[in-house]
C-alpha cells in the first residue's frame, strides 16, 4: 500500500509540474520538436522544421519523427505494403529464375532460388552471450552445448514461446494457436510485439536441436503477422500529434528484418514456397522504405539511423537478386561511415550519453564492419574505423562502477551487460586493461575466456571533456571509492539533470541515478519521475525542472592528484525561469570522503533550494544529517553552523537497480532532500554536504563539517572537515590572489591538511603562485596543479 500511494503521489506531482510551465520546461516522453522564438526545430540536428497537422496523413508515410518528410501514398501502397506478384517479379534481376513458362511468379522457383546457394552459416542474432557478431553457426552450437546453464537458458526461452500442445505465448500473454498482433498491452508498448523478438529465441533453439516444432512455429507466427500487418490499429491522436506507424517505421523495420532473414537462412528449406514469396515481398518493401528514409531524411547522429543503415546494407548483400540491392548497400554504407565519424566522440564517449544505447550502437558498428568482412571479404571498414570502436570500449571501461554495472544516466538501464561485452572485447583488442577492473566482478574462469592477462589502467580518475563526464576513483578494486559526475548537454534520450552524480565505496552503492523503469518509455512514471530533475542527485530551485536544451556545465576546473581530486562547473539551467546560476564543487579526499559545495547566484530571496540524494541504503536522521543503518554505508554531514537552518525531507522514490548484488531490478529507495531558502545574497546562498563512506569496522568518531571564514577576505568560500586523520581546510576561489589563513595564492581550489594544528600537506588546482606560511611553493607563468608535503606525515 505504501508503494502504491508513493507512486500515485509521484504521478500527480508530475502532472502538476507539467502544468506549471512558469517553473521550468515541460517534459515529454520522447525528444520532440521544440519551439524557439516562434520557430520549430528538430531536437537532434536543430534545423528548422515544420510543425504541421499530420492528423490526415497515414503515419506509415512518415520518414522522420521530426522533419515533415513523407513517402508518396501510392508508392507506399503498391511498391511497399501490398506488393503484387507482378511487382515482385519486376523487381528481380533474373526474372526467368523466378517465373513459370507463362512468365508469372512461380513460388516453387522462388523457394528453389533462395535455398539453392550455400547458406552463409552466420547469423545476425544468437543469444545474449554472443558479443562478437556473425560467428559461425557451428561455433555457437558447440559453445552452448558445452555450457549447461546457457543451453538451459536458450531452451527455456524457446519453450516460453511455443508449447506443442497449447500454442503460443508472447510477452507473457497466452494466445493459443491464433495470435492477435493487434493486442493492446497494459504494461508495455504495442510497438514491441512487432519487432518479432520471439524469432530470435526460436531460431537458436532450432540451430541447436533441429526440432521441426520451432520451424512450424516461426512459419506460422510470421504468416499470421503478415496477414495482419496492414490492419494494426494505431493509438488515437489529435491534430498536430506526430505518431509513428506501429509496423512501418524506421526502427521497427530495422529490428524486425534481420530476425526474419535469420529465420529464412536457417529454416528456409522447410518453409513452404508461399512463405518464401511472402518473405521476399516483405524484404523488398522493407528495403524500399528504409532506402527512402536514408535518402530523404537528414543525417542525425543517433541510434535509429545506424540500425537503418545496417539493415539496408544487410538486405542488399544477402539478396542481390533485387535490382535495387546494390543501391541499398551503397546508401547504407555511406550513412554508416558518417556515424562512425560523428557518433563516437574524441574521448570515446557515445553522442547520446547513455549506457544502454552505447551498447546498442557498438553492436551496430561492430556488426556492420564484420558483415562486409564475412560476406564481401572487405576489411576496409575494420581497417579504417576499428580504432574508434576500441576508444568507445576504453571509455566504457573507465566509467563502469566498482561493481561492474554502468551508471544509468538518461534513458538507460543499469546492468552488467557492458562489463560482459568488455570481457570479449579485451580479447579482440588485446587489451588486458579492459579486464583488470573486472577482477572483482566476474570469476577468473569468465575473464580467462578473453585470452589476455588482466592489467589495470594507468590512471584512476579521468575527465571526459567531449562526453561531459568526470570520474573520481581511488582504485580499481571492488571496494574502491568511485564517483561519476554528469555535466553534459541534452541529447536524444536525455533527462533533466545536470551536475548530478553516482557514487560507490567499500563495495556498496551509496548514491544512484534512477535510470528508467522496467517497462521503459511506457512506464507510467517515465515522464512524471524518471526524467524529472528530482529523480537525480542534483540541486533544484523551487522544485522546478532545469532547462537542458543548450545547457551544459561550463567554466570547468579539474585536477586529479595523489591525495585530492577536484571538479567544478557552472550551469545556467535555472537562469531563464529563475534568474539563478548554479556552481557545484566536488572535492574528493581519496579513500576518505567527498565534499560537495553548491553556490547559487540569484537576486531573489525565498526560493527553495533542494539538495537531492537517492540511495539504496536505509538511512536514518542524525543531529548533523543522515547515516545508513548498516555498514558499509555512508554518513551525510551538514555544516554545524547551518544544520539548524536546513529542513530535512526523507521520502522514497523508484530506481533501477538491476544487477546490483541482492537487489531486484527496480524498487523504491531512500530519497533525502536538504532544503533551505535563498536570501538573494551570494555570500549566503550556499550549501555544503559531506558524503562520508563508512566501512564494516568503522568505529571512529563521526566527522565534522564546518563553514569557515577568514576575516581578511569575507568573500572567500572555506570549509573545514574534521576526521580522525586530522583537519582538512578546503578553499574555493576564483583564481585571484588571496590570503586565506596560512595559505596564499591565486588558485581556483586548495586543500590544506593539518594534524594537531600543524600543516602536513597542501593540494592546489590552477595556481601560478602558492605559499603556506613563509614557505613559497610555486611561482610560475602558467597555471598548474600540484601537491606539496609540508611536515612529517
Secondary structure as UniProt FT lines:
FT   HELIX           2..19
FT   HELIX           21..23
FT   STRAND          34..36
FT   TURN            37..38
FT   STRAND          39..41
FT   TURN            43..45
FT   TURN            55..56
FT   HELIX           59..61
FT   HELIX           73..76
FT   HELIX           77..81
FT   HELIX           85..90
FT   HELIX           95..97
FT   TURN            101..102
FT   HELIX           107..116
FT   TURN            128..129
FT   TURN            133..134
FT   HELIX           137..145
FT   HELIX           148..159
FT   TURN            160..161
FT   STRAND          162..163
FT   TURN            164..166
FT   STRAND          167..170
FT   TURN            171..172
FT   STRAND          173..176
FT   TURN            181..182
FT   HELIX           190..193
FT   TURN            194..195
FT   TURN            197..198
FT   HELIX           199..209
FT   HELIX           212..228
FT   HELIX           229..231
FT   TURN            239..240
FT   HELIX           250..267
FT   HELIX           268..270
FT   HELIX           273..296
FT   HELIX           303..318
FT   TURN            320..321
FT   TURN            323..324
FT   HELIX           325..342
FT   TURN            346..347
FT   TURN            351..352
FT   HELIX           355..376
FT   HELIX           380..399
FT   TURN            402..403
FT   TURN            409..411
FT   HELIX           417..429
FT   HELIX           433..436
FT   TURN            437..441
FT   HELIX           444..448
FT   TURN            449..450
FT   STRAND          462..464
FT   TURN            465..468
FT   STRAND          469..473
FT   TURN            478..479
FT   STRAND          482..486
FT   TURN            492..493
FT   STRAND          500..505
FT   TURN            506..507
FT   STRAND          508..511
FT   TURN            518..519
FT   HELIX           520..522
FT   TURN            524..525
FT   HELIX           526..530
FT   HELIX           533..535
FT   STRAND          539..541
FT   TURN            542..543
FT   TURN            549..550
FT   STRAND          554..560
FT   STRAND          564..574
FT   HELIX           575..578
FT   STRAND          580..589
FT   TURN            590..592
FT   STRAND          593..602
FT   STRAND          605..615
FT   STRAND          619..622
FT   TURN            623..624
FT   STRAND          625..628
FT   STRAND          633..638
FT   TURN            640..642
FT   HELIX           643..645
FT   STRAND          647..656
FT   TURN            658..659
FT   TURN            661..662
FT   STRAND          666..679
FT   TURN            682..684
FT   STRAND          686..694
FT   TURN            696..697
FT   STRAND          704..710
FT   TURN            711..712
FT   STRAND          713..723
FT   TURN            724..725
FT   STRAND          726..732
FT   STRAND          738..740
FT   TURN            741..742
FT   STRAND          743..745
FT   STRAND          749..755
FT   TURN            756..757
FT   STRAND          758..772
FT   TURN            773..774
FT   STRAND          775..789
//
